[in-house]
Amino acid sequence: MHELYTVLAGYYDAIYSRRVQDIEKEIDFVESIFMEDAKREVKKVLDLACGTGIPTLEMVGRGYEVLGVDLHEEMLEVARKKAKNCQNVSFMQGDALEIAFREEFDAATMFFSSIMYFDEDAIKRLFSSVVGAIREGGVFIADFPNPLVMKSSGPFVWDEKRGDETLIITDWRELENASQRLHFKRLVQILKPSGEVRAFYVHDILNLYTPREMRLLAREYFSDVKIYGDLKRELGGNARRFWLVGVK
Ligand SMILES: C[S@@+](CC[C@H](N)C(=O)[O-])C[C@H]1O[C@@H](n2cnc3c(N)ncnc32)[C@H](O)[C@@H]1O
């Protein structure tokens, strides 16, 4: 069981409150890719690993019809509540590796480093599923961090609020250079006004990819592959975050 996406699903948006604030800028960039890189008009989007729907609902707000898919029902419950008054959006529980859509979408997205859950074998299955799901000229977009500027680091401690509860979040990152894996460890402590404290520990093992590796893997599946850096449609010298763009 992944506690960040199950028992803590209701706290996800509070933990990532900064991301909630930044999502407009991110989706501005994604829209520029829809317009400049896709070889068809993007109207219908498949948002894989959609979580609580932070990017999903930003795209819906801009007029796209979006289906959000996530492995964890608890995350989708939060997304569905937020989408209560929205049209043109639906959410479905499922594994991104098992989706069986046939050319139903103009674009597919996978945001916030979710692609790091997939090792080389899984990422090939993911690309194959995505290519099946999007139409000719459609585009796949996924962001991932630059492993070449990453170091083992932490603990980093910060706090957030959810209503009258205080969250104390402590993160560590441990890099395994040889296997190109990142151990992401997080302690979430929830302090209630009554003085009660609940604590949850999460340990994720994530896969790191250089831009060259990602390009080589993706070009077996997409007719055109680009890697952009940060929120620019170019690959700058020391970008901290990359954007994979695969055109079918
Ligand atoms: C870091 S969160 C990102 C959520 C969302 N994309 C966002 O930008 O806020 C990662 C999400 O990936 C989902 N996930 C992990 N493995 C998955 C898989 N195989 N299929 C579908 N979703 C998956 C988790 O349930 C979680 O909601």
The ligand as a Gaussian input file, in Angstrom:
#p B3LYP/6-31G(d) Opt

LIG

0 1
 C        3.388000      12.290000      -7.934000
 S        1.705000      11.808000      -8.164000
 C        1.271000      12.839000      -9.532000
 C       -0.211000      13.126000      -9.610000
 C       -0.617000      14.133000     -10.696000
 N       -0.167000      13.727000     -12.014000
 C       -0.113000      15.521000     -10.398000
 O        0.509000      16.105000     -11.282000
 O       -0.367000      16.036000      -9.293000
 C        1.897000      10.208000      -8.884000
 C        0.605000       9.502000      -9.194000
 O        0.917000       8.356000     -10.001000
 C       -0.042000       7.362000      -9.720000
 N        0.459000       6.080000     -10.258000
 C        1.590000       5.421000      -9.907000
 N        1.741000       4.314000     -10.659000
 C        0.697000       4.282000     -11.538000
 C        0.291000       3.406000     -12.571000
 N        0.991000       2.308000     -12.852000
 N       -0.841000       3.684000     -13.252000
 C       -1.582000       4.789000     -12.956000
 N       -1.247000       5.655000     -11.974000
 C       -0.132000       5.408000     -11.273000
 C       -0.185000       7.436000      -8.208000
 O       -1.361000       6.816000      -7.743000
 C       -0.174000       8.954000      -7.996000
 O       -1.475000       9.478000      -7.985000

